[in-house]
Amino acid sequence: MPLVPVGDGPWRLTLDRTHWKFGAVDIHFLVLGIAYRGIALPVFCSVLGKAGHSNTAERIALMERFLAVFGVERIAVLRADREFVGEAWFRGLQAQRIPFHPRIQCDTLIPNPWNRMTRVDALLASLKPSQAGLLPGRRPVWGCFIHRSALRLDDGELLIIATSGAPQHEAIDAYADRWQVKPCSAVSKHEASTSRIPTSKTPLACPRGWACWLWPWLGPTAPANRFMTGTGRFP
Protein backbone atom coordinates (compact mmCIF):
# COMPACT_ATOMS: atom_id res chain seq x y z
CA MET A 1 0.00 0.00 0.00
CA PRO A 2 1.49 3.43 -0.95
CA LEU A 3 1.95 6.27 1.56
CA VAL A 4 0.59 4.53 4.65
CA PRO A 5 2.61 1.65 6.19
CA VAL A 6 -0.23 -0.83 6.65
CA GLY A 7 1.94 -3.70 5.46
CA ASP A 8 0.95 -6.43 3.05
CA GLY A 9 -1.89 -7.79 5.16
CA PRO A 10 -3.90 -9.64 6.02
CA TRP A 11 -5.90 -6.56 7.02
CA ARG A 12 -8.87 -6.00 9.28
CA LEU A 13 -11.47 -4.41 7.00
CA THR A 14 -14.39 -2.21 7.98
CA LEU A 15 -17.51 -1.56 5.95
CA ASP A 16 -19.35 1.67 6.65
CA ARG A 17 -21.75 4.13 5.13
CA THR A 18 -20.94 7.81 5.38
CA HIS A 19 -22.71 11.02 4.44
CA TRP A 20 -21.38 14.32 3.13
CA LYS A 21 -23.29 17.50 2.35
CA PHE A 22 -21.99 19.60 -0.54
CA GLY A 23 -24.04 22.78 -0.44
CA ALA A 24 -27.64 21.61 -0.71
CA VAL A 25 -26.66 18.22 -2.13
CA ASP A 26 -26.51 15.12 0.07
CA ILE A 27 -23.86 12.61 -0.98
CA HIS A 28 -23.83 9.10 0.43
CA PHE A 29 -20.83 6.78 0.22
CA LEU A 30 -20.36 3.09 0.90
CA VAL A 31 -16.76 2.79 2.11
CA LEU A 32 -14.49 -0.23 2.53
CA GLY A 33 -11.50 0.61 4.70
CA ILE A 34 -8.49 -0.85 6.46
CA ALA A 35 -8.39 -0.42 10.23
CA TYR A 36 -5.12 1.31 11.02
CA ARG A 37 -4.09 3.05 14.26
CA GLY A 38 -7.58 4.05 15.31
CA ILE A 39 -8.98 5.12 11.93
CA ALA A 40 -10.38 3.33 8.91
CA LEU A 41 -8.35 4.19 5.82
CA PRO A 42 -10.62 4.02 2.75
CA VAL A 43 -9.52 1.57 0.08
CA PHE A 44 -12.57 1.59 -2.16
CA CYS A 45 -15.83 3.49 -2.03
CA SER A 46 -19.04 3.72 -4.04
CA VAL A 47 -21.31 6.71 -4.44
CA LEU A 48 -24.75 5.40 -3.55
CA GLY A 49 -26.71 8.21 -5.14
CA LYS A 50 -29.50 7.77 -2.61
CA ALA A 51 -30.30 8.13 1.06
CA GLY A 52 -30.66 5.14 3.34
CA HIS A 53 -29.00 1.74 3.46
CA SER A 54 -26.94 0.10 0.75
CA ASN A 55 -28.22 -3.02 -0.95
CA THR A 56 -26.57 -6.40 -1.39
CA ALA A 57 -25.52 -5.78 -5.00
CA GLU A 58 -23.73 -2.57 -4.01
CA ARG A 59 -21.87 -4.29 -1.17
CA ILE A 60 -20.86 -7.29 -3.26
CA ALA A 61 -19.64 -5.03 -6.07
CA LEU A 62 -17.46 -3.13 -3.60
CA MET A 63 -15.97 -6.34 -2.20
CA GLU A 64 -15.34 -7.69 -5.71
CA ARG A 65 -13.29 -4.59 -6.53
CA PHE A 66 -11.15 -5.23 -3.46
CA LEU A 67 -10.72 -8.91 -4.34
CA ALA A 68 -9.76 -8.09 -7.92
CA VAL A 69 -6.86 -5.93 -6.71
CA PHE A 70 -5.72 -7.63 -3.50
CA GLY A 71 -7.26 -11.10 -3.31
CA VAL A 72 -9.03 -12.75 -0.40
CA GLU A 73 -5.77 -13.74 1.28
CA ARG A 74 -5.27 -10.08 2.26
CA ILE A 75 -8.42 -10.12 4.42
CA ALA A 76 -8.03 -11.06 8.08
CA VAL A 77 -11.69 -10.32 8.82
CA LEU A 78 -14.47 -8.01 7.66
CA ARG A 79 -16.33 -6.11 10.38
CA ALA A 80 -19.62 -4.32 9.82
CA ASP A 81 -22.60 -2.93 11.68
CA ARG A 82 -26.19 -4.18 11.87
CA GLU A 83 -27.34 -2.72 8.57
CA PHE A 84 -24.93 -4.99 6.67
CA VAL A 85 -26.85 -8.26 6.93
CA GLY A 86 -28.96 -10.41 4.66
CA GLU A 87 -29.03 -13.87 3.14
CA ALA A 88 -27.56 -12.96 -0.26
CA TRP A 89 -24.88 -10.84 1.42
CA PHE A 90 -23.81 -13.55 3.86
CA ARG A 91 -23.88 -16.20 1.14
CA GLY A 92 -21.77 -13.98 -1.09
CA LEU A 93 -19.14 -13.50 1.61
CA GLN A 94 -19.01 -17.22 2.35
CA ALA A 95 -18.79 -18.09 -1.34
CA GLN A 96 -15.73 -15.83 -1.61
CA ARG A 97 -14.31 -17.30 1.65
CA ILE A 98 -14.22 -13.86 3.29
CA PRO A 99 -14.06 -14.12 7.11
CA PHE A 100 -16.56 -11.81 8.78
CA HIS A 101 -17.74 -10.52 12.17
CA PRO A 102 -20.90 -8.44 11.51
CA ARG A 103 -23.19 -7.32 14.28
CA ILE A 104 -26.77 -8.62 13.95
CA GLN A 105 -30.10 -7.36 15.25
CA CYS A 106 -31.43 -8.64 18.57
CA ASP A 107 -34.67 -9.77 16.93
CA THR A 108 -32.88 -12.04 14.44
CA LEU A 109 -34.51 -15.47 14.41
CA ILE A 110 -32.42 -18.61 14.90
CA PRO A 111 -33.32 -22.22 15.82
CA ASN A 112 -33.31 -22.97 19.54
CA PRO A 113 -32.14 -26.37 20.91
CA TRP A 114 -35.57 -27.80 20.01
CA ASN A 115 -35.22 -26.45 16.46
CA ARG A 116 -37.90 -23.82 16.91
CA MET A 117 -37.25 -20.37 15.50
CA THR A 118 -36.56 -18.00 18.40
CA ARG A 119 -35.30 -14.47 18.75
CA VAL A 120 -31.59 -14.58 19.44
CA ASP A 121 -31.89 -12.16 22.38
CA ALA A 122 -34.30 -14.59 24.08
CA LEU A 123 -31.57 -17.24 24.03
CA LEU A 124 -29.20 -14.77 25.69
CA ALA A 125 -31.58 -13.36 28.29
CA SER A 126 -29.51 -14.71 31.19
CA LEU A 127 -26.46 -12.58 30.36
CA LYS A 128 -25.67 -9.91 32.96
CA PRO A 129 -24.09 -6.51 32.17
CA SER A 130 -20.47 -6.93 31.02
CA GLN A 131 -20.98 -10.70 30.68
CA ALA A 132 -20.16 -12.38 27.38
CA GLY A 133 -21.50 -15.65 26.01
CA LEU A 134 -20.86 -17.94 23.06
CA LEU A 135 -23.78 -19.89 21.67
CA PRO A 136 -22.47 -23.39 20.88
CA GLY A 137 -22.34 -24.77 17.38
CA ARG A 138 -23.24 -23.23 14.06
CA ARG A 139 -26.85 -22.31 13.39
CA PRO A 140 -28.58 -20.97 10.29
CA VAL A 141 -28.82 -17.19 10.31
CA TRP A 142 -29.88 -15.37 7.15
CA GLY A 143 -29.64 -18.68 5.30
CA CYS A 144 -26.04 -19.40 6.31
CA PHE A 145 -24.56 -21.52 9.08
CA ILE A 146 -22.60 -19.26 11.40
CA HIS A 147 -21.44 -18.94 15.00
CA ARG A 148 -23.00 -16.39 17.37
CA SER A 149 -21.37 -14.51 20.23
CA ALA A 150 -22.82 -11.88 22.53
CA LEU A 151 -21.98 -9.32 25.17
CA ARG A 152 -24.43 -7.61 27.50
CA LEU A 153 -23.46 -3.94 27.50
CA ASP A 154 -23.57 -1.83 30.63
CA ASP A 155 -26.80 -0.15 29.48
CA GLY A 156 -28.48 -3.56 29.12
CA GLU A 157 -28.33 -3.70 25.33
CA LEU A 158 -27.05 -6.87 23.70
CA LEU A 159 -24.12 -6.80 21.31
CA ILE A 160 -24.57 -9.90 19.11
CA ILE A 161 -21.94 -10.88 16.56
CA ALA A 162 -22.25 -13.39 13.73
CA THR A 163 -19.01 -15.15 12.80
CA SER A 164 -17.97 -17.09 9.72
CA GLY A 165 -14.48 -18.14 8.72
CA ALA A 166 -12.89 -16.51 11.77
CA PRO A 167 -12.36 -17.64 15.39
CA GLN A 168 -15.59 -17.27 17.35
CA HIS A 169 -13.78 -16.45 20.59
CA GLU A 170 -12.28 -13.34 18.93
CA ALA A 171 -15.61 -11.93 17.74
CA ILE A 172 -16.44 -9.67 20.70
CA ASP A 173 -12.94 -8.22 21.00
CA ALA A 174 -12.77 -7.72 17.25
CA TYR A 175 -16.01 -5.77 17.22
CA ALA A 176 -15.04 -3.79 20.33
CA ASP A 177 -11.89 -2.80 18.44
CA ARG A 178 -14.10 -1.64 15.56
CA TRP A 179 -15.82 0.82 17.89
CA GLN A 180 -12.44 2.48 18.45
CA VAL A 181 -11.89 2.89 14.72
CA LYS A 182 -13.12 6.18 13.31
CA PRO A 183 -13.81 6.40 9.59
CA CYS A 184 -11.71 9.08 7.90
CA SER A 185 -14.92 10.97 7.19
CA ALA A 186 -15.42 11.37 10.94
CA VAL A 187 -11.83 12.56 11.36
CA SER A 188 -12.14 15.24 8.72
CA LYS A 189 -15.59 16.34 9.89
CA HIS A 190 -14.21 16.70 13.42
CA GLU A 191 -11.35 18.82 12.12
CA ALA A 192 -13.84 20.94 10.23
CA SER A 193 -15.93 21.55 13.34
CA THR A 194 -12.93 22.39 15.54
CA SER A 195 -11.40 24.68 12.91
CA ARG A 196 -14.73 26.34 12.01
CA ILE A 197 -14.58 25.02 8.47
CA PRO A 198 -18.07 24.29 7.05
CA THR A 199 -18.68 20.58 6.59
CA SER A 200 -19.65 21.34 2.99
CA LYS A 201 -15.94 22.06 2.39
CA THR A 202 -14.65 18.79 3.86
CA PRO A 203 -12.83 16.51 3.21
CA LEU A 204 -11.05 18.86 0.80
CA ALA A 205 -10.49 21.60 3.37
CA CYS A 206 -9.07 19.35 6.11
CA PRO A 207 -5.51 18.07 5.69
CA ARG A 208 -6.06 14.76 7.49
CA GLY A 209 -9.35 14.15 5.73
CA TRP A 210 -7.72 14.98 2.40
CA ALA A 211 -4.81 12.64 3.09
CA CYS A 212 -7.07 9.85 4.30
CA TRP A 213 -9.20 9.97 1.20
CA LEU A 214 -6.32 10.32 -1.25
CA TRP A 215 -3.68 7.89 -0.06
CA PRO A 216 -4.98 4.66 -1.65
CA TRP A 217 -4.95 6.20 -5.13
CA LEU A 218 -1.66 8.07 -5.19
CA GLY A 219 0.52 5.09 -6.12
CA PRO A 220 2.61 5.31 -9.29
CA THR A 221 0.32 2.89 -11.14
CA ALA A 222 -2.96 4.66 -10.28
CA PRO A 223 -4.90 5.44 -13.49
CA ALA A 224 -5.77 9.10 -13.93
CA ASN A 225 -9.48 8.33 -14.34
CA ARG A 226 -9.59 7.19 -10.71
CA PHE A 227 -9.83 10.86 -9.76
CA MET A 228 -12.90 11.51 -11.89
CA THR A 229 -16.03 12.33 -9.93
CA GLY A 230 -18.54 9.52 -10.19
CA THR A 231 -16.06 6.70 -10.58
CA GLY A 232 -16.72 5.65 -7.00
CA ARG A 233 -13.06 5.90 -6.14
CA PHE A 234 -12.79 9.56 -5.20
CA PRO A 235 -15.46 11.28 -3.08
Backbone hydrogen bonds in HBPLUS format (Angstrom, degrees):
<---DONOR---> <-ACCEPTOR-->    atom                        ^
c    i                          cat <-CA-CA->   ^        H-A-AA   ^      H-
h    n   atom  resd res      DA  || num        DHA   H-A  angle D-A-AA Bond
n    s   type  num  typ     dist DA aas  dist angle  dist       angle   num
A0004-VAL N   A0002-PRO O   2.78 MM   2  5.77 146.1  1.89 102.8  94.7     1
A0006-VAL N   A0004-VAL O   2.81 MM   2  5.78 135.0  2.02 112.0  97.7     2
A0011-TRP N   A0074-ARG O   2.64 MM  63  5.96 159.5  1.68 151.7 146.2     3
A0076-ALA N   A0011-TRP O   2.76 MM  65  5.09 167.4  1.77 132.1 134.7     4
A0035-ALA N   A0012-ARG O   2.91 MM  23  5.67 177.3  1.91 178.0 178.8     5
A0013-LEU N   A0077-VAL O   2.89 MM  64  6.19 156.6  1.95 163.9 168.5     6
A0079-ARG N   A0013-LEU O   2.91 MM  66  6.16 160.7  1.95 144.4 149.9     7
A0014-THR N   A0033-GLY O   2.88 MM  19  5.21 153.7  1.95 138.3 144.3     8
A0033-GLY N   A0014-THR O   2.89 MM  19  5.21 166.8  1.91 153.2 157.7     9
A0015-LEU N   A0079-ARG O   3.10 MM  64  6.46 148.9  2.20 163.6 169.7    10
A0016-ASP N   A0031-VAL O   2.99 MM  15  5.35 166.1  2.01 155.2 159.8    11
A0031-VAL N   A0016-ASP O   2.78 MM  15  5.35 170.7  1.79 162.8 165.5    12
A0018-THR N   A0029-PHE O   2.92 MM  11  5.26 158.0  1.97 144.4 151.7    13
A0029-PHE N   A0018-THR O   2.85 MM  11  5.26 170.8  1.86 157.8 160.8    14
A0020-TRP N   A0027-ILE O   2.78 MM   7  5.09 169.2  1.79 158.1 161.9    15
A0027-ILE N   A0020-TRP O   2.74 MM   7  5.09 173.5  1.74 163.3 161.8    16
A0022-PHE N   A0025-VAL O   2.79 MM   3  5.13 151.5  1.87 159.6 161.5    17
A0025-VAL N   A0022-PHE O   3.01 MM   3  5.13 161.0  2.05 124.8 124.6    18
A0048-LEU N   A0028-HIS O   2.84 MM  20  5.51 160.3  1.88 147.8 153.5    19
A0030-LEU N   A0046-SER O   2.88 MM  16  5.15 156.9  1.93 149.0 156.8    20
A0046-SER N   A0030-LEU O   2.86 MM  16  5.15 148.6  1.95 141.9 152.4    21
A0032-LEU N   A0044-PHE O   2.88 MM  12  5.38 179.0  1.88 168.8 168.7    22
A0043-VAL N   A0032-LEU O   2.78 MM  11  5.83 175.3  1.78 156.8 157.1    23
A0044-PHE N   A0032-LEU O   3.30 MM  12  5.38 160.1  2.35 142.7 148.5    24
A0034-ILE N   A0041-LEU O   2.81 MM   7  5.08 151.7  1.89 137.4 141.3    25
A0041-LEU N   A0034-ILE O   2.84 MM   7  5.08 156.3  1.90 149.5 141.9    26
A0036-TYR N   A0039-ILE O   2.80 MM   3  5.50 171.5  1.81 172.0 175.0    27
A0039-ILE N   A0036-TYR O   3.14 MM   3  5.50 161.7  2.17 115.5 121.2    28
A0182-LYS N   A0038-GLY O   2.97 MM 144  6.26 165.8  1.99 133.1 131.9    29
A0040-ALA N   A0182-LYS O   2.84 MM 142  5.91 144.8  1.97 135.0 134.8    30
A0059-ARG N   A0055-ASN O   3.13 MM   4  6.48 157.0  2.19 153.2 159.9    31
A0060-ILE N   A0056-THR O   2.88 MM   4  6.07 171.4  1.89 162.1 164.1    32
A0061-ALA N   A0057-ALA O   2.97 MM   4  6.02 158.0  2.02 143.8 150.1    33
A0062-LEU N   A0058-GLU O   3.15 MM   4  6.31 151.6  2.24 139.2 146.1    34
A0063-MET N   A0059-ARG O   3.00 MM   4  6.34 160.9  2.04 153.8 158.6    35
A0064-GLU N   A0060-ILE O   2.85 MM   4  6.06 153.8  1.92 150.5 158.2    36
A0065-ARG N   A0061-ALA O   3.16 MM   4  6.38 145.0  2.28 140.9 148.7    37
A0066-PHE N   A0062-LEU O   3.28 MM   4  6.65 152.8  2.35 143.6 150.4    38
A0067-LEU N   A0063-MET O   2.91 MM   4  6.22 165.3  1.93 155.0 158.8    39
A0068-ALA N   A0064-GLU O   2.93 MM   4  6.01 150.0  2.02 142.6 150.2    40
A0069-VAL N   A0066-PHE O   3.12 MM   3  5.42 132.5  2.36 103.0 115.1    41
A0070-PHE N   A0066-PHE O   2.83 MM   4  5.93 178.1  1.83 168.7 169.4    42
A0071-GLY N   A0067-LEU O   2.93 MM   4  4.23 128.0  2.21 103.4 118.3    43
A0074-ARG N   A0071-GLY O   3.31 MM   3  6.00 166.7  2.32 115.6 119.5    44
A0075-ILE N   A0072-VAL O   3.03 MM   3  5.53 166.9  2.05 120.3 122.8    45
A0078-LEU N   A0099-PRO O   2.86 MM  21  6.15 144.8  1.98 132.2 142.4    46
A0101-HIS N   A0078-LEU O   2.81 MM  23  6.12 158.0  1.85 163.2 163.4    47
A0103-ARG N   A0080-ALA O   3.04 MM  23  6.46 157.7  2.09 151.3 155.7    48
A0084-PHE N   A0081-ASP O   3.08 MM   3  5.89 160.9  2.12 123.7 129.1    49
A0090-PHE N   A0086-GLY O   2.91 MM   4  6.08 170.8  1.92 158.6 160.8    50
A0091-ARG N   A0087-GLU O   2.89 MM   4  6.00 164.5  1.91 152.9 158.0    51
A0092-GLY N   A0088-ALA O   2.91 MM   4  5.94 149.3  2.01 136.4 145.2    52
A0093-LEU N   A0089-TRP O   3.03 MM   4  6.33 155.7  2.09 149.9 155.6    53
A0094-GLN N   A0090-PHE O   2.97 MM   4  6.22 165.0  1.99 153.0 157.0    54
A0095-ALA N   A0091-ARG O   2.83 MM   4  5.96 153.4  1.90 147.1 154.9    55
A0096-GLN N   A0092-GLY O   3.16 MM   4  6.33 143.0  2.30 138.8 147.4    56
A0098-ILE N   A0093-LEU O   2.93 MM   5  5.21 177.7  1.93 152.0 151.5    57
A0097-ARG N   A0094-GLN O   2.99 MM   3  4.75 154.6  2.05  98.5 106.3    58
A0100-PHE N   A0164-SER O   2.95 MM  64  5.54 155.6  2.01 152.3 160.2    59
A0164-SER N   A0100-PHE O   3.19 MM  64  5.54 153.1  2.27 150.3 153.6    60
A0162-ALA N   A0102-PRO O   2.90 MM  60  5.60 168.6  1.91 173.5 171.6    61
A0104-ILE N   A0160-ILE O   2.90 MM  56  5.76 159.7  1.94 152.7 157.2    62
A0108-THR N   A0105-GLN O   3.22 MM   3  5.51 161.0  2.26 113.4 114.4    63
A0121-ASP N   A0106-CYS O   3.28 MM  15  5.20 147.8  2.39 160.2 150.9    64
A0120-VAL N   A0108-THR O   2.84 MM  12  5.76 149.0  1.94 161.5 170.1    65
A0110-ILE N   A0118-THR O   2.90 MM   8  5.46 163.8  1.93 147.8 149.3    66
A0118-THR N   A0110-ILE O   2.77 MM   8  5.46 165.8  1.79 147.8 150.6    67
A0112-ASN N   A0116-ARG O   2.82 MM   4  5.35 150.2  1.91 132.9 140.7    68
A0115-ASN N   A0112-ASN O   2.72 MM   3  5.02 155.8  1.77 127.1 127.4    69
A0122-ALA N   A0119-ARG O   3.06 MM   3  5.43 136.1  2.26 105.3 117.1    70
A0123-LEU N   A0120-VAL O   3.18 MM   3  5.30 129.9  2.44  98.0 110.3    71
A0124-LEU N   A0121-ASP O   3.16 MM   3  5.00 145.9  2.28  93.5 103.7    72
A0127-LEU N   A0124-LEU O   3.14 MM   3  5.84 168.1  2.15 122.2 125.9    73
A0131-GLN N   A0128-LYS O   2.86 MM   3  5.28 152.2  1.94 143.0 143.0    74
A0130-SER N   A0152-ARG O   2.61 MM  22  5.34 156.1  1.67 156.3 156.5    75
A0152-ARG N   A0131-GLN O   3.00 MM  21  5.61 166.7  2.02 151.2 154.0    76
A0133-GLY N   A0150-ALA O   2.86 MM  17  5.29 154.0  1.93 146.0 149.0    77
A0150-ALA N   A0133-GLY O   2.86 MM  17  5.29 150.5  1.94 160.4 166.0    78
A0135-LEU N   A0148-ARG O   3.03 MM  13  5.60 155.2  2.09 153.5 161.0    79
A0139-ARG N   A0146-ILE O   2.95 MM   7  5.60 155.9  2.01 156.0 150.7    80
A0146-ILE N   A0139-ARG O   3.02 MM   7  5.60 164.6  2.05 141.8 139.5    81
A0141-VAL N   A0144-CYS O   2.74 MM   3  5.35 162.4  1.77 150.4 151.3    82
A0144-CYS N   A0141-VAL O   3.06 MM   3  5.35 164.0  2.09 112.1 117.3    83
A0147-HIS N   A0163-THR O   3.00 MM  16  5.01 165.3  2.02 150.2 150.5    84
A0163-THR N   A0147-HIS O   2.90 MM  16  5.01 155.9  1.96 140.0 142.0    85
A0149-SER N   A0161-ILE O   2.96 MM  12  5.19 158.2  2.01 148.2 155.2    86
A0161-ILE N   A0149-SER O   2.77 MM  12  5.19 162.5  1.80 148.7 154.9    87
A0151-LEU N   A0159-LEU O   2.84 MM   8  5.09 141.8  1.99 139.1 151.2    88
A0159-LEU N   A0151-LEU O   2.83 MM   8  5.09 169.4  1.84 155.0 158.7    89
A0153-LEU N   A0157-GLU O   2.78 MM   4  5.34 162.0  1.81 179.0 173.3    90
A0156-GLY N   A0153-LEU O   2.92 MM   3  5.29 162.1  1.95 117.0 120.8    91
A0170-GLU N   A0167-PRO O   3.15 MM   3  5.57 157.3  2.20 110.0 116.9    92
A0171-ALA N   A0168-GLN O   3.05 MM   3  5.35 165.6  2.07 115.2 119.8    93
A0174-ALA N   A0170-GLU O   2.87 MM   4  5.89 155.3  1.93 153.8 161.9    94
A0175-TYR N   A0171-ALA O   2.97 MM   4  6.20 155.4  2.03 149.5 155.5    95
A0176-ALA N   A0172-ILE O   2.84 MM   4  6.05 156.7  1.90 151.9 159.4    96
A0177-ASP N   A0173-ASP O   2.92 MM   4  6.09 149.8  2.01 144.0 151.5    97
A0178-ARG N   A0174-ALA O   3.16 MM   4  6.45 139.0  2.33 132.8 143.5    98
A0178-ARG N   A0175-TYR O   2.97 MM   3  4.84 119.5  2.34  90.7 106.7    99
A0179-TRP N   A0175-TYR O   3.19 MM   4  6.63 142.8  2.34 145.4 153.9   100
A0180-GLN N   A0177-ASP O   3.04 MM   3  5.31 140.3  2.20 103.3 114.5   101
A0181-VAL N   A0178-ARG O   2.94 MM   3  5.11 153.2  2.02 106.4 115.2   102
A0186-ALA N   A0183-PRO O   2.90 MM   3  5.39 127.4  2.18 109.8 122.4   103
A0187-VAL N   A0183-PRO O   3.25 MM   4  6.70 150.5  2.34 145.5 154.1   104
A0188-SER N   A0184-CYS O   2.96 MM   4  6.23 168.6  1.98 158.2 158.8   105
A0189-LYS N   A0185-SER O   2.94 MM   4  6.04 153.7  2.01 144.1 152.0   106
A0190-HIS N   A0186-ALA O   2.95 MM   4  6.01 152.9  2.02 141.5 148.6   107
A0191-GLU N   A0187-VAL O   3.01 MM   4  6.33 156.4  2.07 147.5 154.0   108
A0192-ALA N   A0188-SER O   2.93 MM   4  6.14 146.5  2.05 139.7 149.1   109
A0193-SER N   A0189-LYS O   2.97 MM   4  6.26 156.7  2.03 147.9 153.1   110
A0194-THR N   A0190-HIS O   2.97 MM   4  6.20 158.9  2.01 153.3 158.7   111
A0195-SER N   A0191-GLU O   2.94 MM   4  5.91 133.9  2.16 137.7 148.9   112
A0197-ILE N   A0192-ALA O   2.74 MM   5  4.50 147.3  1.84 142.5 145.0   113
A0201-LYS N   A0198-PRO O   2.88 MM   3  5.59 163.0  1.91 120.2 126.0   114
A0202-THR N   A0199-THR O   3.20 MM   3  5.18 154.6  2.27 100.7 108.2   115
A0205-ALA N   A0201-LYS O   2.96 MM   4  5.56 138.6  2.14 132.1 142.1   116
A0206-CYS N   A0203-PRO O   3.23 MM   3  5.53 153.2  2.31 109.6 117.1   117
A0210-TRP N   A0206-CYS O   2.75 MM   4  5.90 163.9  1.77 165.7 171.1   118
A0211-ALA N   A0207-PRO O   2.88 MM   4  6.06 166.2  1.90 149.8 153.5   119
A0212-CYS N   A0208-ARG O   2.82 MM   4  5.94 161.0  1.86 148.8 154.5   120
A0213-TRP N   A0209-GLY O   2.99 MM   4  6.16 157.7  2.04 147.3 152.7   121
A0214-LEU N   A0210-TRP O   2.97 MM   4  6.08 149.8  2.07 148.8 157.5   122
A0215-TRP N   A0211-ALA O   3.00 MM   4  5.80 159.5  2.04 154.6 156.5   123
A0217-TRP N   A0214-LEU O   2.95 MM   3  5.81 152.9  2.03 132.6 139.8   124
A0222-ALA N   A0219-GLY O   3.13 MM   3  5.44 170.1  2.14 117.9 119.7   125
A0226-ARG N   A0223-PRO O   3.12 MM   3  5.73 165.1  2.14 116.7 121.1   126
A0227-PHE N   A0224-ALA O   3.12 MM   3  6.08 173.8  2.13 127.6 129.6   127
A0228-MET N   A0225-ASN O   3.22 MM   3  5.28 166.1  2.24 106.8 109.3   128
A0231-THR N   A0228-MET O   3.19 MM   3  5.91 156.3  2.25 142.1 141.2   129
